[in-house]
Structures are given as C-alpha cells and as structure tokens.
C-alpha cells in the first residue's frame, strides 16, 4: 500500500461544485448531494477503500463486513468535514454548535500569557473547531503545516472565499518557521500542529500504535519540547449534523523530551480513535509495511 506523499485529497471540480452548492442552497443541500458522491468514492476509489478496510480489520480488529460499513461512513464524514470547512469560509458557519470537554485548560493557558501548543491529528475536524473557538479562546491561531494543498485548489479557494481564517506557518527547509513560531508564542498566541503524518525522509519516532509499530513525525514533538509554552492534545469530533464535541488534555508544563511527549500523544490518539473510528482520515498505509 502507498505511503503518504504530503498531498491532500480532493479535486478542483469537486471544490467548485460544493462551494457553489453551499453558497446557493446551503449546507444541508450540500450534505444531500454528498451522500451520492460518498457512495461513488466508496465503489470506485478502491485504493483508499482497501487501505481503510485493512486498517480497520488489522489495527482495530473489526470484522470485514463491519469494516466495509465503517469505511462507507468514513467517506461521508470526510466529505462533511470539507463542507463544514468551506461553510465557515463563506460565512455559513452560524448553524454550528459545540461542547468542549476541558475548555478551561485552553482559557487558563491563554490567561497565563505564555501562548500554547495544540497537537492534534487527522481524526475529526480540528479546523472547524478552530473556527468555533477563535472568538472565545483566541483571535489568533497559527497552523504549522506542510503547505501541500494542490496549487489550483488553493488559488480557487483564496479567490472565492478569501482563503483560510488562520495564519498559516509553512514548514521550510531554512527553518524560518521556528522563528515565526517563537514570535507567535511570545505574543501569547496558539500554535496548532497535526502530529500524525510521517513524510518519508523526515525525522521520525517509532512507537507502538494499536499493537503495531508506526512512525510518527518527530518535528511537532521537537517544537512542543523546545518552547516554554504549555502543550495540550486537542480534538474535534463531529457528533451530529451541526454539532462538534471538542476536547483538550491537561497541559504538559514540565520539561519533557520529544519522545516522551510523543508517547503521551499516541496514548490519547489511540483512545480517541477507538471511540471515533469513522473519523480517521489517513488514506494510506499508516504502518508503511
């Protein structure tokens, strides 16, 4: 099976169609159309389907028929996260609500004036969570990422929606992103990083994940260890049509090594994944066998 190549999934025509549907008919109608699209991808996107089925059967021990059912639901949930993301970009996010387990942790981090590092994964929809929290928790959230969206898609979204509501800090070979992270933390801002996708050739840490060895990128955990800001693991799980359940773990404030933070991260990732397997959005061989 394939390795992750640093690119996101999606086609330009798909973004154009769904952005038009959201703007013209609303999010609910876009969801209806998505049901057909999700079934199409389930039947014809065989590589992604087989990768997920294999993950569900080998890592999570589902029977094949249950894994297939879960995969169908996964494709639909993934489409919903893209629609939800777009809804906020075109000012259609007013319908969304959320509950937050341990919201006080983030409020406390903000009030202490040290900024904070939020580690998450491609599980659920953290970007929508950030949109919901921008006014209540922090007006400035910086997302550190490999800037690998297909250029045509990114240009289209920028021209038609104004682009991301977050400040993007792209990872650069010259390490200029480290300076930007330091500047943001010194201003009591939050740094958000996905820490689950390992890109071939990058520094990694190998850890036990659901009973098998898997590589995780070491970079996010080096950042979490290097700076004096508290570190928490955050997730946003879609529970109903317009409602998200957000969570944060007790912040790590002591000096831990990158490997120690990574181990704690994986424990929480496993817990969240077992509770919400249909929202695991890694469509490649996670164990890279």
C-alpha positions as CSV (number, residue, x, y, z in Angstrom):
1,X,0.0,0.0,0.0
2,X,1.0,3.6,-0.6
3,X,2.9,5.9,1.8
4,X,1.7,9.5,2.5
5,X,3.2,11.8,-0.1
6,X,2.5,15.1,1.6
7,X,-0.5,16.0,-0.6
8,X,-4.2,16.4,0.4
9,X,-7.1,14.6,-1.2
10,X,-9.6,16.4,-3.5
11,X,-10.1,17.7,-7.0
12,X,-10.7,21.2,-8.2
13,X,-14.0,20.4,-9.8
14,X,-15.2,18.9,-6.6
15,X,-14.4,22.1,-4.6
16,X,-16.1,24.2,-7.2
17,X,-19.3,22.2,-7.2
18,X,-19.6,22.0,-3.4
19,X,-18.7,25.7,-2.9
20,X,-21.4,26.6,-5.4
21,X,-24.0,24.4,-3.6
22,X,-23.1,25.8,-0.2
23,X,-23.4,29.4,-1.4
24,X,-26.6,28.9,-3.4
25,X,-28.6,26.2,-1.5
26,X,-27.0,25.9,1.9
27,X,-25.0,23.3,3.8
28,X,-28.0,20.9,4.2
29,X,-28.4,20.6,0.5
30,X,-24.7,20.0,0.0
31,X,-24.9,17.2,2.5
32,X,-27.6,15.5,0.4
33,X,-25.5,15.7,-2.7
34,X,-22.6,14.4,-0.7
35,X,-24.4,11.1,0.0
36,X,-24.2,10.3,-3.7
37,X,-20.6,11.4,-4.0
38,X,-19.5,9.4,-1.0
39,X,-21.1,6.2,-2.4
40,X,-19.3,6.9,-5.7
41,X,-15.9,7.1,-4.0
42,X,-16.6,4.1,-1.9
43,X,-17.2,2.0,-5.0
44,X,-14.6,3.5,-7.3
45,X,-11.8,4.8,-5.1
46,X,-10.5,1.3,-4.5
47,X,-7.1,2.2,-3.1
48,X,-8.5,4.4,-0.4
49,X,-11.3,2.0,0.4
50,X,-8.9,-1.0,0.7
51,X,-6.5,0.9,2.8
52,X,-9.2,1.8,5.3
53,X,-10.7,-1.7,5.4
54,X,-7.2,-3.1,6.0
55,X,-6.6,-0.6,8.9
56,X,-10.0,-1.4,10.5
57,X,-9.5,-5.1,10.3
58,X,-5.9,-5.4,11.3
59,X,-5.4,-2.4,13.7
60,X,-8.9,-2.2,15.2
61,X,-9.9,-5.8,14.8
62,X,-13.2,-5.2,13.0
63,X,-14.8,-8.0,11.0
64,X,-14.6,-7.3,7.3
65,X,-18.3,-6.6,6.9
66,X,-18.2,-4.1,9.8
67,X,-15.0,-2.5,8.3
68,X,-16.8,-2.0,5.0
69,X,-19.7,-0.4,6.7
70,X,-17.3,1.8,8.7
71,X,-15.5,2.8,5.5
72,X,-18.7,4.0,3.8
73,X,-19.4,6.1,6.8
74,X,-15.9,7.4,6.9
75,X,-16.1,8.7,3.3
76,X,-19.3,10.5,4.1
77,X,-17.8,12.0,7.3
78,X,-14.7,13.2,5.4
79,X,-16.9,14.9,2.8
80,X,-18.8,16.6,5.6
81,X,-15.6,18.0,7.1
82,X,-14.7,19.6,3.8
83,X,-18.2,21.1,3.5
84,X,-18.0,22.3,7.1
85,X,-14.6,23.9,6.5
86,X,-16.0,25.7,3.4
87,X,-19.1,26.8,5.2
88,X,-17.0,29.0,7.5
89,X,-15.1,30.4,4.6
90,X,-18.3,31.7,3.0
91,X,-19.9,32.9,6.3
92,X,-22.3,30.0,6.6
93,X,-20.9,28.8,9.9
94,X,-23.6,30.2,12.2
95,X,-25.5,26.9,12.4
96,X,-22.7,25.0,14.0
97,X,-22.5,24.4,17.8
98,X,-20.0,22.7,20.0
99,X,-19.4,21.3,23.5
100,X,-15.9,21.4,25.0
101,X,-14.5,18.9,27.4
102,X,-11.9,20.9,29.5
103,X,-12.2,24.2,27.7
104,X,-10.9,25.7,30.9
105,X,-7.5,24.3,30.1
106,X,-7.2,26.5,27.0
107,X,-8.6,29.5,28.8
108,X,-6.1,29.0,31.6
109,X,-3.2,28.7,29.0
110,X,-4.3,32.0,27.4
111,X,-4.7,33.8,30.7
112,X,-1.2,32.8,31.8
113,X,0.2,34.7,28.9
114,X,2.6,32.0,27.6
115,X,0.7,31.0,24.5
116,X,0.2,27.3,23.8
117,X,1.0,24.4,21.5
118,X,-2.0,22.4,20.4
119,X,-1.2,19.0,19.0
120,X,-3.9,17.1,17.0
121,X,-4.3,14.6,14.2
122,X,-6.2,13.8,11.1
123,X,-9.0,12.5,13.3
124,X,-12.2,14.6,13.3
125,X,-12.1,18.1,12.1
126,X,-9.8,20.4,14.1
127,X,-10.1,23.3,11.6
128,X,-13.8,23.7,12.2
129,X,-13.0,23.6,16.0
130,X,-10.6,26.4,15.5
131,X,-13.3,28.4,13.7
132,X,-15.7,27.8,16.6
133,X,-13.1,28.9,19.1
134,X,-11.5,31.9,17.5
135,X,-13.6,34.5,19.3
136,X,-13.9,32.7,22.7
137,X,-10.4,31.3,23.2
138,X,-8.0,33.2,20.9
139,X,-8.4,35.5,17.9
140,X,-5.0,34.3,16.6
141,X,-4.4,30.7,15.8
142,X,-1.3,29.7,13.8
143,X,-1.3,26.5,12.0
144,X,2.1,24.9,11.3
145,X,1.8,22.7,8.2
146,X,3.5,21.3,5.1
147,X,1.9,23.7,2.6
148,X,1.0,20.9,0.2
149,X,-2.5,21.6,-1.0
150,X,-2.8,21.4,-4.8
151,X,-2.0,24.9,-6.0
152,X,-5.1,25.2,-8.3
153,X,-7.4,24.3,-5.4
154,X,-5.7,26.8,-3.0
155,X,-5.9,29.6,-5.6
156,X,-9.5,28.8,-6.2
157,X,-10.4,28.9,-2.5
158,X,-8.4,32.1,-2.0
159,X,-10.1,33.9,-4.9
160,X,-13.6,32.7,-4.0
161,X,-13.6,32.7,-0.1
162,X,-10.7,34.9,1.0
163,X,-8.7,31.8,2.0
164,X,-8.0,30.3,5.4
165,X,-9.2,32.1,8.5
166,X,-6.0,31.0,10.3
167,X,-2.4,32.2,10.0
168,X,-0.5,29.5,8.1
169,X,3.1,28.9,9.1
170,X,4.6,26.8,6.3
171,X,7.4,24.4,7.2
172,X,10.5,25.5,5.4
173,X,13.9,23.8,4.9
174,X,15.6,27.0,6.1
175,X,13.8,26.6,9.5
176,X,12.3,30.1,9.2
177,X,9.1,28.6,10.7
178,X,10.9,28.2,14.0
179,X,11.3,31.9,14.2
180,X,7.7,32.5,13.4
181,X,6.5,30.0,16.0
182,X,8.7,31.7,18.6
183,X,7.3,35.1,17.7
184,X,3.7,33.9,17.9
185,X,4.2,32.2,21.3
186,X,5.9,35.4,22.6
187,X,2.6,37.2,21.7
188,X,0.5,34.7,23.7
189,X,-0.8,33.0,20.5
190,X,-1.7,29.4,19.9
191,X,0.3,27.1,17.7
192,X,-1.6,24.2,16.1
193,X,0.1,21.2,14.6
194,X,-1.0,17.9,13.3
195,X,1.4,15.3,14.6
196,X,0.3,12.0,13.0
197,X,1.5,12.0,9.4
198,X,5.1,10.9,8.8
199,X,6.6,12.0,5.5
200,X,9.4,9.8,4.0
201,X,12.8,11.3,4.7
202,X,11.8,13.4,7.6
203,X,12.9,12.8,11.2
204,X,10.6,10.3,12.9
205,X,10.0,8.4,16.1
206,X,8.7,4.8,16.0
207,X,6.1,4.0,18.6
208,X,3.6,1.3,19.5
209,X,0.3,2.2,18.0
210,X,-2.7,-0.1,18.4
211,X,-0.3,-3.1,18.8
212,X,2.0,-2.4,15.9
213,X,5.0,-0.2,15.3
214,X,4.3,3.0,13.4
215,X,6.4,6.0,12.5
216,X,5.3,9.5,13.7
217,X,7.0,12.8,12.6
218,X,9.4,13.9,15.3
219,X,9.2,17.6,14.2
220,X,6.0,18.5,16.0
221,X,7.2,17.0,19.3
222,X,10.6,18.7,19.0
223,X,8.7,22.0,18.7
224,X,6.5,21.0,21.7
225,X,9.6,20.3,23.7
226,X,11.7,23.2,22.6
227,X,9.5,26.1,23.6
228,X,8.4,27.0,27.1
229,X,4.7,27.1,26.2
230,X,2.3,24.5,27.7
231,X,1.3,21.6,25.4
232,X,-2.1,20.0,25.1
233,X,-3.7,17.4,22.7
234,X,-6.9,18.7,21.1
235,X,-9.6,17.0,19.0
236,X,-12.9,18.0,17.4
237,X,-15.3,15.1,16.7
238,X,-18.4,15.6,14.6
239,X,-21.3,14.2,16.6
240,X,-24.4,15.3,14.8
241,X,-25.2,17.3,11.6
242,X,-24.1,20.7,13.1
243,X,-22.6,19.8,16.4
244,X,-19.0,19.1,17.4
245,X,-17.5,17.7,20.6
246,X,-14.2,19.3,21.4
247,X,-11.7,18.1,23.9
248,X,-8.3,19.1,25.4
249,X,-6.0,17.2,27.7
250,X,-4.3,18.6,30.8
251,X,-1.5,20.8,29.6
252,X,2.1,19.5,29.8
253,X,4.0,22.2,31.5
254,X,7.2,20.4,32.7
255,X,10.2,19.8,30.5
256,X,9.8,16.6,28.6
257,X,11.8,15.2,25.7
258,X,10.2,15.0,22.2
259,X,10.0,11.2,22.6
260,X,8.2,11.5,25.9
261,X,5.6,13.9,24.5
262,X,5.1,11.6,21.5
263,X,4.3,8.7,23.8
264,X,1.7,10.7,25.7
265,X,0.3,11.9,22.4
266,X,-0.1,8.4,21.0
267,X,-2.0,7.2,24.1
268,X,-4.6,9.9,23.6
269,X,-4.7,9.4,19.9
270,X,-5.5,5.7,20.4
271,X,-8.2,6.5,22.9
272,X,-9.9,9.0,20.6
273,X,-9.6,6.7,17.5
274,X,-11.2,3.7,19.3
275,X,-14.2,5.9,20.2
276,X,-14.5,7.5,16.8
277,X,-13.0,5.1,14.1
278,X,-15.2,6.5,11.3
279,X,-13.4,9.9,11.6
280,X,-9.9,8.5,10.9
281,X,-8.9,10.4,7.7
282,X,-5.5,8.9,6.9
283,X,-5.9,7.2,3.5
284,X,-2.6,5.5,3.2
285,X,-0.7,2.5,4.8
286,X,-0.2,4.0,8.3
287,X,2.2,1.3,9.2
288,X,4.1,1.5,5.9
289,X,4.7,-2.2,5.7
